[in-house]
């Protein structure tokens, strides 16, 4: 599995910090040096967390069981993939 470089981590952080307050992407976390996985967190009604891994072509976003279900070539594509995951049907969980 490919690992995230320090530049990748900085770019993910910069993208996340550029989002407006109240955006569904509520945070992210990475463990290890260098990390193999970055966790993307969304508000509860928008789902819990997604594992993000690095691929030769860019990024792969996994579902809540770790199965890859969205791919993104760039961080902008990654943001679109994060935003494209449907909300949970339960109301008032944010």
C-alpha positions as CSV (number, residue, x, y, z in Angstrom):
1,X,0.0,0.0,0.0
2,X,1.3,3.5,-0.9
3,X,1.9,5.9,1.9
4,X,1.0,9.6,2.2
5,X,3.9,12.0,1.9
6,X,4.3,15.0,4.1
7,X,3.3,17.1,1.1
8,X,0.1,15.0,0.7
9,X,-0.8,15.6,4.3
10,X,-0.2,19.3,4.1
11,X,-2.4,19.5,1.0
12,X,-5.2,17.6,2.6
13,X,-5.0,19.9,5.6
14,X,-5.0,23.0,3.5
15,X,-8.0,21.8,1.5
16,X,-9.9,21.0,4.7
17,X,-9.1,24.3,6.3
18,X,-10.3,26.1,3.1
19,X,-13.8,24.8,3.6
20,X,-16.6,27.1,4.9
21,X,-17.8,26.7,8.5
22,X,-20.6,24.1,8.7
23,X,-19.3,22.0,5.8
24,X,-20.1,18.3,6.0
25,X,-16.4,17.4,6.1
26,X,-15.8,18.0,9.8
27,X,-12.2,16.8,10.2
28,X,-9.5,14.3,9.3
29,X,-6.8,12.3,11.1
30,X,-3.7,10.4,10.1
31,X,-1.6,7.9,12.2
32,X,1.9,6.9,11.6
33,X,5.0,8.3,9.9
34,X,4.3,8.3,7.0
35,X,0.6,7.2,7.2
36,X,-1.0,4.6,5.0
37,X,-4.5,5.8,5.8
38,X,-6.1,9.2,6.4
39,X,-9.5,9.2,8.1
40,X,-12.0,11.7,6.7
41,X,-14.8,12.6,9.1
42,X,-18.2,14.0,8.1
43,X,-21.1,15.1,10.3
44,X,-23.2,12.3,11.6
45,X,-26.2,12.8,9.2
46,X,-23.6,12.7,6.4
47,X,-22.1,9.4,7.6
48,X,-19.3,8.8,10.0
49,X,-15.8,8.4,8.7
50,X,-14.1,7.2,5.6
51,X,-10.7,5.7,5.1
52,X,-8.6,7.5,2.5
53,X,-5.7,5.6,0.9
54,X,-3.1,6.7,-1.7
55,X,-3.1,5.0,-5.1
56,X,-0.9,5.3,-8.1
57,X,-3.7,7.3,-9.8
58,X,-4.5,9.5,-6.8
59,X,-6.8,8.6,-3.9
60,X,-9.3,5.9,-3.0
61,X,-12.1,6.6,-0.5
62,X,-13.5,3.7,1.4
63,X,-16.9,3.0,2.9
64,X,-17.5,2.5,6.7
65,X,-16.2,-1.1,6.3
66,X,-13.1,-0.1,4.5
67,X,-14.1,-1.2,1.0
68,X,-13.0,1.3,-1.7
69,X,-16.0,2.9,-3.4
70,X,-14.8,6.2,-4.8
71,X,-11.6,7.1,-6.5
72,X,-10.2,10.6,-7.0
73,X,-7.3,11.7,-9.2
74,X,-6.9,15.1,-7.4
75,X,-7.7,16.6,-4.0
76,X,-10.5,18.6,-5.7
77,X,-11.9,15.3,-7.0
78,X,-11.6,13.9,-3.5
79,X,-13.6,16.8,-2.1
80,X,-16.3,16.1,-4.7
81,X,-16.3,12.4,-3.8
82,X,-16.7,13.3,-0.1
83,X,-19.6,15.6,-0.9
84,X,-21.2,13.0,-3.2
85,X,-21.8,10.4,-0.5
86,X,-25.5,10.6,0.3
87,X,-26.8,11.6,3.8
88,X,-28.2,9.1,6.2
89,X,-32.0,9.0,6.1
90,X,-32.3,9.8,9.9
91,X,-33.1,13.5,10.4
92,X,-31.5,15.8,12.9
93,X,-28.3,13.9,13.5
94,X,-25.8,16.7,12.8
